[in-house]
Amino acid sequence: MDLMVDPAIENYCQEMTSGESQILAELAQATVDRTRYPVNLSGRLVGQTLKMLVQISRSKTVLEIGMFTGYAALSMAEGLPVDGVVYACETNPRSIDIGQEFFDRSPHGHKINVLFGRALDTIPEIREKLDLVFIDADKKKYREYVDLVLPMLSPQGLVVIDDALWKGKVLDPQEERDQVIADLNRYIYEHPNLESVLLPIRHGLNIVRKV
C-alpha cells in the first residue's frame, strides 16, 4: 500500500489511536481472508476518525457511498445514538454479505441500512437531511456524488471524501482518476460556500462543510 506518510509514523499513529472494537477487528481480518482487494478496507485510522466526527458533530443520519465490507459503516454506527442510521451504498453482493454477518453480531448493526445498487440511483430515495456523508467509491464519479449530496446536507452537515490525495497522484495527474480527484479538491477549495481541510490520513481525507 502506498502511504502518504513515513510507515513508521503511520504505525505509531495506529498504536496511539484509540482501539477499534473487537467486532471491527474481526471484520478487518475477514476482509483480508475473504476478499481479493482488502486494501479497499478503510482501516482503523480512517474508521476511528469517522467515528469521532460522527460523535462530535452529533450526527444522527449518515450516508456512506461505497460500503465494501462495512468497516467504515460499522465504525460510524458505533458513534451514532441508538436511533441513528447509516445509509450504506454498495453494488457488490459478496461484500454486502460479509458486512451483514458482522452487522448482525454487533449491538450497533441495526443502525445500518444497506442500499444495494448504483449510489446515484439509490441516494435520491433518502428523504432525511444528511448530517455526515462519507464518499469512498468510484473515483471518476466523485464530483457527481458531491454535487448530489450537498443539497441534502443538514445546516451543520459534513462531507468526508476518502482517497483525496490518491496516493500522491494529485500532484502530477497522469490518468483520468488522478485528474478527477485533483479537480474536485480544487473545486471544493474555490467554492464560495464550502470550507474544507485536506488531511494526509492514509490516502487523504478531505473534510468539507457548507458555510
GUBA-667329 format. One line per 5 residues: their letters; for each residue x, y, z of N, C-alpha, C, O. Coordinates in nm, 2 decimals. Example, Ala and Ser with C-alpha at 12.3 -4.5 7.8 and 13.67 -1.06 7.14 Angstrom:
BEGIN
as	1.32 -0.57 0.78 1.23 -0.45 0.78 1.32 -0.33 0.78 1.42 -0.33 0.85 ~ 1.28 -0.22 0.71 1.37 -0.11 0.71 1.29 0.00 0.79 1.34 0.11 0.80
END
This chain:
BEGIN
mdlmv	0.08 -0.12 0.00 0.00 0.00 0.00 0.09 0.12 0.00 0.18 0.13 0.08 ~ 0.06 0.22 -0.08 0.13 0.35 -0.08 0.07 0.44 0.03 -0.04 0.48 0.02 ~ 0.16 0.47 0.12 0.12 0.56 0.23 0.16 0.70 0.21 0.26 0.72 0.14 ~ 0.09 0.80 0.26 0.12 0.94 0.24 0.22 0.99 0.34 0.28 1.10 0.33 ~ 0.25 0.91 0.45 0.35 0.95 0.55 0.44 0.83 0.56 0.42 0.72 0.52
dpaie	0.55 0.86 0.63 0.65 0.75 0.66 0.58 0.63 0.73 0.50 0.65 0.82 ~ 0.61 0.51 0.69 0.54 0.39 0.75 0.56 0.39 0.90 0.46 0.34 0.97 ~ 0.67 0.43 0.95 0.69 0.42 1.10 0.60 0.52 1.17 0.54 0.49 1.27 ~ 0.58 0.64 1.11 0.48 0.74 1.16 0.34 0.68 1.15 0.26 0.70 1.25 ~ 0.31 0.62 1.04 0.18 0.56 1.02 0.15 0.46 1.13 0.04 0.46 1.19
nycqe	0.25 0.37 1.15 0.23 0.27 1.26 0.22 0.33 1.40 0.14 0.28 1.48 ~ 0.30 0.43 1.42 0.29 0.50 1.55 0.15 0.56 1.57 0.09 0.55 1.68 ~ 0.10 0.62 1.47 -0.04 0.68 1.48 -0.14 0.57 1.50 -0.23 0.59 1.58 ~ -0.13 0.46 1.44 -0.22 0.35 1.47 -0.21 0.31 1.61 -0.31 0.29 1.68 ~ -0.09 0.30 1.66 -0.07 0.25 1.80 -0.13 0.35 1.90 -0.17 0.31 2.01
mtsge	-0.12 0.48 1.87 -0.16 0.58 1.96 -0.30 0.63 1.94 -0.35 0.72 2.01 ~ -0.37 0.56 1.85 -0.52 0.59 1.83 -0.60 0.49 1.90 -0.57 0.38 1.91 ~ -0.71 0.54 1.96 -0.80 0.46 2.04 -0.83 0.33 1.96 -0.86 0.33 1.84 ~ -0.83 0.22 2.03 -0.85 0.09 1.97 -0.99 0.07 1.91 -1.09 0.13 1.95 ~ -0.99 -0.01 1.80 -1.12 -0.05 1.74 -1.19 -0.15 1.83 -1.12 -0.22 1.91
sqila	-1.32 -0.17 1.81 -1.39 -0.27 1.88 -1.35 -0.41 1.83 -1.29 -0.42 1.73 ~ -1.37 -0.51 1.91 -1.34 -0.65 1.88 -1.41 -0.69 1.75 -1.35 -0.76 1.66 ~ -1.53 -0.65 1.73 -1.61 -0.69 1.61 -1.55 -0.62 1.49 -1.55 -0.68 1.38 ~ -1.50 -0.50 1.50 -1.44 -0.43 1.39 -1.30 -0.50 1.35 -1.27 -0.52 1.23 ~ -1.23 -0.54 1.45 -1.10 -0.61 1.43 -1.13 -0.74 1.35 -1.06 -0.78 1.26
elaqa	-1.24 -0.81 1.39 -1.27 -0.94 1.33 -1.32 -0.92 1.18 -1.29 -0.99 1.09 ~ -1.39 -0.81 1.16 -1.44 -0.77 1.03 -1.32 -0.74 0.94 -1.31 -0.78 0.82 ~ -1.22 -0.67 0.99 -1.10 -0.64 0.92 -1.03 -0.76 0.88 -0.98 -0.78 0.76 ~ -1.01 -0.86 0.97 -0.94 -0.98 0.94 -1.02 -1.06 0.83 -0.96 -1.12 0.74 ~ -1.15 -1.07 0.85 -1.24 -1.14 0.75 -1.22 -1.08 0.61 -1.22 -1.15 0.51
tvdrt	-1.21 -0.95 0.60 -1.19 -0.88 0.47 -1.05 -0.92 0.41 -1.05 -0.95 0.29 ~ -0.95 -0.93 0.49 -0.82 -0.98 0.44 -0.83 -1.13 0.39 -0.78 -1.16 0.29 ~ -0.90 -1.21 0.47 -0.91 -1.35 0.44 -1.01 -1.39 0.32 -0.99 -1.49 0.26 ~ -1.11 -1.30 0.30 -1.21 -1.34 0.21 -1.24 -1.25 0.09 -1.33 -1.28 0.02 ~ -1.16 -1.15 0.07 -1.18 -1.06 -0.04 -1.04 -1.05 -0.12 -0.94 -1.08 -0.07
rypvn	-1.06 -1.02 -0.25 -0.94 -1.01 -0.33 -0.86 -0.88 -0.31 -0.74 -0.87 -0.34 ~ -0.93 -0.77 -0.27 -0.87 -0.64 -0.25 -0.89 -0.59 -0.11 -0.96 -0.49 -0.10 ~ -0.83 -0.65 -0.01 -0.85 -0.60 0.12 -0.80 -0.46 0.14 -0.83 -0.39 0.24 ~ -0.71 -0.41 0.05 -0.66 -0.27 0.06 -0.77 -0.17 0.06 -0.75 -0.06 0.10 ~ -0.89 -0.21 0.00 -1.00 -0.12 -0.01 -1.07 -0.10 0.13 -1.15 -0.01 0.14
lsgrl	-1.03 -0.17 0.23 -1.08 -0.15 0.36 -1.04 -0.01 0.41 -0.92 0.03 0.40 ~ -1.13 0.06 0.48 -1.10 0.19 0.53 -0.99 0.19 0.64 -0.90 0.27 0.64 ~ -1.00 0.09 0.73 -0.89 0.07 0.83 -0.92 0.16 0.95 -1.00 0.24 0.96 ~ -0.83 0.12 1.05 -0.85 0.18 1.19 -0.84 0.33 1.19 -0.93 0.39 1.26 ~ -0.74 0.39 1.13 -0.72 0.54 1.14 -0.84 0.61 1.08 -0.90 0.70 1.14
vgqtl	-0.88 0.57 0.96 -1.00 0.63 0.90 -1.13 0.60 0.98 -1.21 0.69 1.00 ~ -1.14 0.47 1.02 -1.26 0.44 1.09 -1.28 0.51 1.22 -1.39 0.56 1.25 ~ -1.17 0.53 1.30 -1.18 0.60 1.42 -1.20 0.75 1.40 -1.26 0.82 1.48 ~ -1.14 0.80 1.29 -1.16 0.94 1.26 -1.31 0.97 1.23 -1.37 1.06 1.27 ~ -1.37 0.88 1.15 -1.51 0.89 1.11 -1.60 0.88 1.24 -1.69 0.96 1.25
kmlvq	-1.57 0.78 1.32 -1.65 0.77 1.44 -1.64 0.89 1.53 -1.75 0.94 1.58 ~ -1.52 0.95 1.54 -1.51 1.07 1.62 -1.59 1.19 1.56 -1.65 1.27 1.63 ~ -1.58 1.20 1.43 -1.65 1.31 1.36 -1.80 1.29 1.38 -1.87 1.39 1.40 ~ -1.85 1.17 1.37 -1.99 1.15 1.39 -2.03 1.19 1.53 -2.14 1.25 1.56 ~ -1.95 1.16 1.63 -1.98 1.19 1.77 -1.97 1.34 1.80 -2.07 1.40 1.86
isrsk	-1.87 1.41 1.75 -1.85 1.55 1.79 -1.95 1.64 1.71 -1.99 1.75 1.75 ~ -2.00 1.59 1.59 -2.09 1.66 1.51 -2.24 1.63 1.56 -2.33 1.69 1.51 ~ -2.25 1.53 1.65 -2.38 1.49 1.69 -2.47 1.44 1.58 -2.59 1.47 1.58 ~ -2.41 1.38 1.48 -2.48 1.33 1.37 -2.58 1.22 1.41 -2.56 1.14 1.50 ~ -2.69 1.22 1.33 -2.79 1.11 1.35 -2.82 1.04 1.22 -2.86 0.92 1.22
tvlei	-2.80 1.11 1.11 -2.83 1.05 0.98 -2.70 1.06 0.89 -2.65 1.17 0.86 ~ -2.64 0.94 0.86 -2.52 0.93 0.79 -2.54 0.86 0.66 -2.62 0.77 0.65 ~ -2.46 0.90 0.56 -2.46 0.83 0.43 -2.32 0.79 0.40 -2.23 0.87 0.41 ~ -2.30 0.66 0.36 -2.17 0.62 0.31 -2.19 0.57 0.16 -2.28 0.49 0.13 ~ -2.11 0.63 0.07 -2.11 0.59 -0.07 -1.99 0.50 -0.09 -1.88 0.55 -0.10
gmftg	-2.01 0.37 -0.10 -1.91 0.27 -0.12 -1.88 0.20 0.01 -1.78 0.23 0.08 ~ -1.96 0.11 0.05 -1.95 0.04 0.18 -1.84 -0.06 0.18 -1.78 -0.08 0.29 ~ -1.82 -0.13 0.07 -1.73 -0.25 0.07 -1.78 -0.35 0.17 -1.89 -0.39 0.16 ~ -1.69 -0.40 0.26 -1.74 -0.50 0.36 -1.79 -0.43 0.49 -1.83 -0.51 0.58 ~ -1.80 -0.30 0.49 -1.88 -0.24 0.60 -1.80 -0.19 0.72 -1.85 -0.16 0.82
yaals	-1.66 -0.19 0.71 -1.58 -0.14 0.82 -1.61 0.00 0.86 -1.64 0.03 0.98 ~ -1.61 0.09 0.77 -1.64 0.23 0.80 -1.79 0.25 0.84 -1.81 0.33 0.93 ~ -1.88 0.18 0.78 -2.02 0.19 0.82 -2.04 0.15 0.96 -2.11 0.22 1.04 ~ -1.98 0.04 1.00 -1.99 0.00 1.14 -1.92 0.09 1.24 -1.96 0.11 1.35 ~ -1.80 0.14 1.20 -1.73 0.24 1.28 -1.82 0.36 1.31 -1.83 0.41 1.42
maegl	-1.89 0.41 1.20 -1.97 0.53 1.22 -2.10 0.49 1.30 -2.14 0.57 1.38 ~ -2.15 0.37 1.28 -2.27 0.33 1.36 -2.24 0.32 1.50 -2.32 0.36 1.59 ~ -2.11 0.29 1.54 -2.08 0.28 1.68 -2.08 0.42 1.74 -2.10 0.43 1.86 ~ -2.06 0.53 1.66 -2.06 0.66 1.71 -2.20 0.73 1.72 -2.22 0.84 1.77 ~ -2.30 0.66 1.66 -2.43 0.72 1.65 -2.51 0.69 1.77 -2.49 0.59 1.84
pvdgv	-2.61 0.77 1.80 -2.71 0.74 1.91 -2.79 0.62 1.86 -2.79 0.58 1.75 ~ -2.87 0.57 1.96 -2.94 0.44 1.93 -3.04 0.45 1.82 -3.07 0.36 1.75 ~ -3.09 0.58 1.80 -3.19 0.60 1.69 -3.13 0.65 1.56 -3.20 0.70 1.47 ~ -2.99 0.65 1.55 -2.92 0.70 1.44 -2.93 0.59 1.32 -2.96 0.48 1.35 ~ -2.89 0.64 1.20 -2.89 0.55 1.09 -2.78 0.58 1.00 -2.74 0.70 0.97
vyace	-2.71 0.47 0.94 -2.62 0.48 0.84 -2.68 0.42 0.71 -2.70 0.30 0.71 ~ -2.70 0.50 0.61 -2.74 0.45 0.48 -2.61 0.42 0.40 -2.53 0.51 0.38 ~ -2.59 0.29 0.37 -2.46 0.25 0.31 -2.49 0.19 0.17 -2.56 0.09 0.15 ~ -2.43 0.26 0.07 -2.45 0.22 -0.07 -2.34 0.12 -0.11 -2.22 0.14 -0.09 ~ -2.38 0.02 -0.18 -2.29 -0.08 -0.22 -2.35 -0.16 -0.34 -2.47 -0.19 -0.34
tnprs	-2.27 -0.20 -0.44 -2.31 -0.27 -0.55 -2.27 -0.42 -0.56 -2.31 -0.50 -0.64 ~ -2.18 -0.46 -0.47 -2.12 -0.59 -0.47 -2.19 -0.68 -0.36 -2.17 -0.66 -0.24 ~ -2.27 -0.78 -0.41 -2.35 -0.86 -0.32 -2.26 -0.94 -0.22 -2.29 -0.96 -0.10 ~ -2.14 -0.98 -0.27 -2.05 -1.06 -0.18 -2.00 -0.97 -0.07 -1.99 -1.02 0.05 ~ -1.96 -0.85 -0.10 -1.92 -0.76 0.01 -2.03 -0.73 0.11 -2.01 -0.73 0.23
idigq	-2.15 -0.71 0.06 -2.26 -0.69 0.15 -2.29 -0.81 0.24 -2.31 -0.79 0.36 ~ -2.28 -0.93 0.19 -2.30 -1.05 0.27 -2.19 -1.06 0.38 -2.23 -1.09 0.50 ~ -2.07 -1.03 0.35 -1.96 -1.03 0.46 -2.00 -0.92 0.56 -1.99 -0.95 0.68 ~ -2.03 -0.80 0.52 -2.06 -0.70 0.61 -2.18 -0.73 0.70 -2.18 -0.71 0.82 ~ -2.28 -0.79 0.64 -2.40 -0.82 0.71 -2.38 -0.92 0.82 -2.45 -0.91 0.93
effdr	-2.29 -1.01 0.80 -2.26 -1.11 0.91 -2.21 -1.04 1.03 -2.25 -1.08 1.14 ~ -2.13 -0.93 1.02 -2.08 -0.86 1.13 -2.18 -0.76 1.19 -2.18 -0.74 1.31 ~ -2.26 -0.70 1.10 -2.36 -0.61 1.15 -2.46 -0.69 1.24 -2.50 -0.64 1.34 ~ -2.49 -0.81 1.20 -2.58 -0.89 1.28 -2.53 -0.93 1.42 -2.60 -0.95 1.51 ~ -2.40 -0.93 1.43 -2.33 -0.96 1.56 -2.31 -0.84 1.64 -2.28 -0.86 1.76
sphgh	-2.32 -0.72 1.59 -2.29 -0.60 1.66 -2.41 -0.54 1.72 -2.52 -0.54 1.66 ~ -2.40 -0.49 1.84 -2.51 -0.42 1.90 -2.55 -0.29 1.83 -2.65 -0.23 1.85 ~ -2.46 -0.25 1.73 -2.49 -0.13 1.66 -2.53 -0.16 1.51 -2.56 -0.06 1.44 ~ -2.53 -0.28 1.48 -2.56 -0.32 1.34 -2.70 -0.28 1.29 -2.72 -0.26 1.17 ~ -2.79 -0.27 1.38 -2.93 -0.24 1.35 -2.94 -0.09 1.29 -3.04 -0.06 1.23
kinvl	-2.84 -0.01 1.31 -2.84 0.13 1.27 -2.80 0.14 1.12 -2.82 0.24 1.06 ~ -2.76 0.03 1.06 -2.70 0.03 0.92 -2.81 -0.02 0.82 -2.86 -0.13 0.84 ~ -2.84 0.06 0.73 -2.94 0.03 0.62 -2.87 0.02 0.49 -2.83 0.13 0.43 ~ -2.84 -0.10 0.44 -2.77 -0.11 0.31 -2.86 -0.08 0.19 -2.97 -0.14 0.18 ~ -2.81 0.00 0.11 -2.88 0.04 -0.02 -2.81 -0.03 -0.13 -2.70 0.01 -0.17
fgral	-2.86 -0.14 -0.19 -2.80 -0.21 -0.29 -2.83 -0.15 -0.43 -2.95 -0.12 -0.46 ~ -2.72 -0.12 -0.51 -2.74 -0.06 -0.64 -2.65 0.06 -0.66 -2.57 0.09 -0.57 ~ -2.66 0.12 -0.77 -2.58 0.24 -0.80 -2.61 0.35 -0.71 -2.73 0.39 -0.70 ~ -2.51 0.41 -0.65 -2.54 0.52 -0.55 -2.62 0.63 -0.61 -2.70 0.69 -0.54 ~ -2.59 0.67 -0.74 -2.66 0.78 -0.80 -2.80 0.75 -0.82 -2.88 0.84 -0.83
dtipe	-2.84 0.62 -0.81 -2.98 0.58 -0.82 -3.05 0.57 -0.69 -3.17 0.61 -0.67 ~ -2.97 0.52 -0.59 -3.04 0.49 -0.46 -3.04 0.61 -0.36 -3.13 0.62 -0.28 ~ -2.94 0.70 -0.38 -2.93 0.82 -0.28 -3.06 0.90 -0.29 -3.11 0.95 -0.19 ~ -3.11 0.93 -0.41 -3.23 1.02 -0.41 -3.35 0.96 -0.34 -3.45 1.03 -0.32 ~ -3.35 0.83 -0.30 -3.46 0.77 -0.23 -3.46 0.81 -0.08 -3.56 0.80 -0.01
irekl	-3.35 0.87 -0.04 -3.33 0.91 0.10 -3.41 1.04 0.12 -3.39 1.14 0.05 ~ -3.49 1.05 0.22 -3.58 1.17 0.24 -3.52 1.26 0.36 -3.56 1.38 0.36 ~ -3.45 1.20 0.45 -3.39 1.28 0.56 -3.28 1.37 0.52 -3.21 1.35 0.41 ~ -3.26 1.48 0.59 -3.14 1.56 0.58 -3.02 1.47 0.63 -3.03 1.40 0.72 ~ -2.90 1.49 0.56 -2.78 1.41 0.60 -2.69 1.50 0.69 -2.66 1.61 0.65
dlvfi	-2.65 1.44 0.80 -2.56 1.51 0.89 -2.41 1.48 0.85 -2.33 1.57 0.88 ~ -2.38 1.37 0.79 -2.24 1.34 0.75 -2.25 1.24 0.63 -2.33 1.15 0.63 ~ -2.17 1.27 0.53 -2.16 1.18 0.42 -2.01 1.14 0.40 -1.92 1.23 0.40 ~ -1.99 1.01 0.38 -1.85 0.96 0.36 -1.85 0.90 0.22 -1.93 0.81 0.19 ~ -1.76 0.95 0.14 -1.75 0.91 0.00 -1.62 0.83 -0.02 -1.51 0.88 0.00
dadkk	-1.64 0.71 -0.07 -1.53 0.62 -0.09 -1.57 0.51 -0.19 -1.58 0.39 -0.17 ~ -1.60 0.56 -0.31 -1.65 0.47 -0.42 -1.58 0.50 -0.55 -1.46 0.54 -0.55 ~ -1.65 0.49 -0.66 -1.59 0.51 -0.79 -1.53 0.65 -0.81 -1.60 0.75 -0.80 ~ -1.40 0.66 -0.82 -1.33 0.79 -0.81 -1.38 0.88 -0.93 -1.39 1.00 -0.91 ~ -1.41 0.82 -1.04 -1.45 0.90 -1.16 -1.58 0.97 -1.14 -1.62 1.07 -1.21
kyrey	-1.66 0.92 -1.04 -1.79 0.98 -1.01 -1.79 1.07 -0.89 -1.90 1.11 -0.84 ~ -1.67 1.10 -0.83 -1.67 1.18 -0.71 -1.74 1.31 -0.72 -1.82 1.35 -0.63 ~ -1.72 1.38 -0.83 -1.78 1.51 -0.84 -1.93 1.50 -0.85 -2.01 1.58 -0.79 ~ -1.98 1.39 -0.92 -2.13 1.37 -0.92 -2.18 1.34 -0.78 -2.29 1.39 -0.75 ~ -2.11 1.26 -0.70 -2.16 1.23 -0.57 -2.16 1.36 -0.49 -2.26 1.39 -0.42
vdlvl	-2.06 1.44 -0.49 -2.06 1.57 -0.42 -2.17 1.66 -0.46 -2.24 1.71 -0.37 ~ -2.19 1.68 -0.58 -2.30 1.76 -0.63 -2.44 1.71 -0.59 -2.53 1.79 -0.56 ~ -2.45 1.58 -0.58 -2.58 1.52 -0.54 -2.61 1.54 -0.39 -2.72 1.57 -0.36 ~ -2.51 1.52 -0.31 -2.53 1.52 -0.17 -2.53 1.66 -0.10 -2.59 1.68 0.00 ~ -2.46 1.76 -0.16 -2.45 1.89 -0.10 -2.59 1.95 -0.07 -2.61 2.01 0.04
pmlsp	-2.69 1.94 -0.16 -2.82 2.00 -0.13 -2.89 1.92 -0.02 -2.99 1.97 0.04 ~ -2.85 1.80 0.01 -2.91 1.71 0.11 -2.86 1.73 0.25 -2.91 1.67 0.34 ~ -2.75 1.81 0.26 -2.68 1.82 0.39 -2.77 1.90 0.49 -2.83 2.00 0.45 ~ -2.76 1.87 0.61 -2.82 1.95 0.72 -2.73 2.07 0.73 -2.62 2.08 0.68 ~ -2.78 2.18 0.80 -2.71 2.30 0.81 -2.56 2.29 0.87 -2.47 2.36 0.82
qglvv	-2.54 2.19 0.96 -2.41 2.17 1.01 -2.35 2.04 0.95 -2.25 1.99 1.01 ~ -2.40 2.00 0.84 -2.35 1.87 0.78 -2.21 1.87 0.73 -2.16 1.98 0.69 ~ -2.15 1.75 0.73 -2.01 1.74 0.68 -2.01 1.64 0.56 -2.09 1.54 0.56 ~ -1.92 1.66 0.47 -1.88 1.56 0.37 -1.74 1.52 0.39 -1.65 1.61 0.39 ~ -1.71 1.39 0.40 -1.57 1.34 0.41 -1.54 1.26 0.29 -1.61 1.16 0.26
iddal	-1.44 1.30 0.22 -1.40 1.24 0.09 -1.27 1.16 0.11 -1.17 1.22 0.14 ~ -1.28 1.03 0.09 -1.16 0.94 0.11 -1.08 0.94 -0.02 -1.13 0.98 -0.13 ~ -0.95 0.91 -0.01 -0.86 0.90 -0.12 -0.84 1.03 -0.19 -0.82 1.04 -0.31 ~ -0.85 1.14 -0.11 -0.84 1.27 -0.17 -0.70 1.32 -0.21 -0.69 1.42 -0.28 ~ -0.60 1.24 -0.18 -0.47 1.26 -0.23 -0.43 1.15 -0.33 -0.33 1.16 -0.39
wkgkv	-0.51 1.05 -0.34 -0.50 0.94 -0.44 -0.35 0.90 -0.45 -0.29 0.91 -0.56 ~ -0.29 0.85 -0.34 -0.15 0.80 -0.34 -0.05 0.91 -0.39 0.05 0.87 -0.44 ~ -0.09 1.03 -0.37 0.00 1.14 -0.41 -0.01 1.18 -0.56 0.06 1.27 -0.61 ~ -0.09 1.11 -0.63 -0.10 1.13 -0.78 -0.17 1.26 -0.81 -0.17 1.31 -0.93 ~ -0.24 1.33 -0.72 -0.30 1.46 -0.74 -0.19 1.57 -0.77 -0.22 1.67 -0.83
ldpqe	-0.07 1.54 -0.73 0.04 1.64 -0.75 0.08 1.65 -0.90 0.12 1.75 -0.95 ~ 0.07 1.54 -0.97 0.10 1.53 -1.11 0.01 1.43 -1.18 0.05 1.32 -1.22 ~ -0.11 1.47 -1.20 -0.21 1.38 -1.26 -0.17 1.33 -1.40 -0.14 1.41 -1.49 ~ -0.18 1.20 -1.41 -0.14 1.13 -1.54 -0.26 1.06 -1.60 -0.26 1.03 -1.72 ~ -0.35 1.02 -1.52 -0.47 0.94 -1.56 -0.60 1.01 -1.52 -0.60 1.11 -1.44
erdqv	-0.71 0.96 -1.58 -0.84 1.03 -1.56 -0.87 1.04 -1.41 -0.92 1.14 -1.36 ~ -0.85 0.93 -1.34 -0.89 0.93 -1.19 -0.81 1.03 -1.12 -0.86 1.10 -1.03 ~ -0.68 1.04 -1.15 -0.59 1.14 -1.08 -0.65 1.28 -1.10 -0.66 1.36 -1.01 ~ -0.68 1.31 -1.23 -0.73 1.44 -1.26 -0.86 1.47 -1.20 -0.89 1.59 -1.16 ~ -0.95 1.37 -1.20 -1.08 1.40 -1.14 -1.07 1.44 -0.99 -1.14 1.53 -0.95
iadln	-0.99 1.37 -0.92 -0.97 1.40 -0.78 -0.90 1.53 -0.76 -0.94 1.61 -0.67 ~ -0.80 1.56 -0.84 -0.73 1.69 -0.83 -0.83 1.80 -0.86 -0.83 1.91 -0.79 ~ -0.91 1.78 -0.96 -1.01 1.89 -1.00 -1.11 1.90 -0.89 -1.15 2.02 -0.86 ~ -1.15 1.79 -0.82 -1.25 1.80 -0.72 -1.20 1.88 -0.60 -1.26 1.97 -0.54 ~ -1.07 1.85 -0.56 -1.01 1.93 -0.45 -1.01 2.08 -0.48 -1.03 2.16 -0.39
ryiye	-0.97 2.11 -0.60 -0.97 2.25 -0.64 -1.11 2.31 -0.64 -1.12 2.42 -0.60 ~ -1.20 2.24 -0.69 -1.34 2.28 -0.70 -1.39 2.32 -0.55 -1.45 2.42 -0.53 ~ -1.36 2.23 -0.46 -1.40 2.25 -0.32 -1.33 2.37 -0.26 -1.39 2.45 -0.20 ~ -1.20 2.38 -0.29 -1.12 2.49 -0.24 -1.17 2.62 -0.28 -1.17 2.72 -0.21 ~ -1.21 2.63 -0.41 -1.25 2.76 -0.47 -1.40 2.79 -0.45 -1.45 2.90 -0.49
hpnle	-1.48 2.69 -0.40 -1.62 2.71 -0.39 -1.65 2.81 -0.28 -1.60 2.80 -0.17 ~ -1.73 2.92 -0.32 -1.76 3.02 -0.22 -1.84 2.98 -0.10 -1.84 3.05 0.00 ~ -1.91 2.87 -0.10 -1.99 2.83 0.00 -1.95 2.70 0.07 -2.02 2.64 0.15 ~ -1.82 2.67 0.05 -1.76 2.55 0.12 -1.64 2.58 0.19 -1.56 2.67 0.15 ~ -1.61 2.51 0.30 -1.49 2.53 0.38 -1.44 2.39 0.39 -1.51 2.29 0.42
svllp	-1.31 2.37 0.38 -1.25 2.23 0.38 -1.11 2.23 0.45 -1.04 2.33 0.46 ~ -1.08 2.11 0.50 -0.94 2.08 0.54 -0.90 1.95 0.48 -0.98 1.85 0.50 ~ -0.79 1.95 0.42 -0.74 1.83 0.35 -0.63 1.77 0.43 -0.52 1.83 0.45 ~ -0.65 1.64 0.48 -0.56 1.58 0.58 -0.49 1.46 0.52 -0.55 1.38 0.44 ~ -0.36 1.44 0.54 -0.29 1.33 0.49 -0.31 1.20 0.57 -0.21 1.14 0.61
irhgl	-0.43 1.17 0.60 -0.46 1.04 0.67 -0.48 0.93 0.56 -0.57 0.94 0.48 ~ -0.40 0.83 0.57 -0.40 0.72 0.48 -0.38 0.77 0.34 -0.27 0.83 0.31 ~ -0.48 0.77 0.25 -0.46 0.82 0.11 -0.53 0.96 0.10 -0.56 1.00 -0.01 ~ -0.55 1.02 0.21 -0.61 1.16 0.21 -0.76 1.16 0.25 -0.84 1.09 0.19 ~ -0.79 1.25 0.34 -0.93 1.27 0.38 -0.96 1.42 0.36 -0.89 1.51 0.42
nivrk	-1.05 1.46 0.28 -1.09 1.60 0.26 -1.23 1.61 0.34 -1.33 1.55 0.30 ~ -1.22 1.70 0.44 -1.34 1.72 0.53 -1.40 1.85 0.49 -1.33 1.96 0.49 ~ -1.53 1.85 0.45 -1.59 1.97 0.39 -1.72 2.00 0.46 -1.79 1.91 0.50 ~ -1.75 2.13 0.47 -1.87 2.17 0.53 -1.92 2.30 0.45 -1.84 2.37 0.40 ~ -2.05 2.32 0.45 -2.11 2.44 0.39 -2.10 2.55 0.49 -2.11 2.54 0.61
v	-2.08 2.67 0.43 -2.07 2.79 0.52 -2.17 2.90 0.46 -2.18 3.01 0.51
END
